[in-house]
Amino acid sequence: MTLEELPIGKRARITAIDWSLLAPDEGQRLRALGLDEGARVAVAHRGVFSGRDPLAVMVGRMSVAIRRIHAQAMQVEAL
């Protein structure tokens, strides 16, 4: 399942990221925010407007806003 498909509040671990779907600067930003393989995450909120962008993702105790396209590039396994 992708991070974009993860139900709100469900905890998961990022198992893989398809970096080829992201621009290099976007990948660098996500890594700097702690979103990389092995990170434990949870979706806190989804946007309410068309496209449901952005997603608020909890990484540890930090909340990070990412676009749906970024979340679709991340494979996760539920914990």
C-alpha positions in Angstrom: 0.0 0.0 0.0 1.2 3.6 -0.6 1.3 6.3 2.0 -1.5 8.0 0.1 -3.8 5.0 0.7 -3.0 4.7 4.4 -6.1 5.4 6.6 -5.9 8.5 8.9 -4.4 7.7 12.2 -3.0 4.3 11.2 0.8 3.9 11.9 3.1 2.5 9.3 6.7 2.2 8.3 8.0 3.4 4.9 9.4 0.3 3.1 10.3 1.8 -0.3 10.3 5.1 -2.1 10.3 5.4 -5.9 12.6 8.4 -6.2 12.3 8.4 -10.0 8.7 9.7 -9.6 10.0 12.8 -7.8 12.2 15.7 -8.8 15.7 15.6 -7.3 15.0 18.8 -5.1 11.7 17.3 -3.9 13.5 14.0 -2.9 16.2 16.0 -1.0 13.5 18.0 0.9 11.7 14.8 1.9 14.9 13.2 3.1 15.7 16.3 5.1 12.2 16.1 6.8 12.9 12.5 7.8 10.8 10.8 5.1 13.0 8.0 4.0 13.0 4.2 4.0 12.5 2.9 7.6 10.7 6.0 8.9 7.6 5.5 11.0 4.7 7.6 9.8 1.0 8.2 10.2 -1.4 10.3 8.1 -2.9 13.0 10.5 -5.1 14.9 8.0 -6.0 15.1 4.3 -6.9 18.3 2.4 -10.6 18.8 1.9 -10.6 20.4 -1.5 -10.3 18.6 -4.9 -7.4 16.3 -5.0 -7.3 16.0 -1.2 -4.0 17.9 -1.2 -1.9 18.3 1.0 -1.5 15.5 3.4 -0.4 16.1 7.0 2.0 13.3 7.9 3.4 12.6 11.4 7.1 11.7 11.3 8.0 11.0 14.9 6.5 14.0 16.8 6.8 16.3 13.8 3.9 17.1 11.4 4.9 17.5 7.8 2.7 18.6 4.9 3.4 16.8 1.6 1.6 16.5 -1.7 -0.4 13.4 -2.7 2.1 12.7 -5.6 4.8 12.4 -3.0 2.7 10.1 -0.8 1.9 7.9 -3.9 5.7 7.3 -4.4 6.1 5.8 -0.9 5.3 2.2 -0.1 4.4 1.5 3.5 3.5 -1.4 5.7 1.1 -1.0 8.6 2.4 -1.5 12.1 
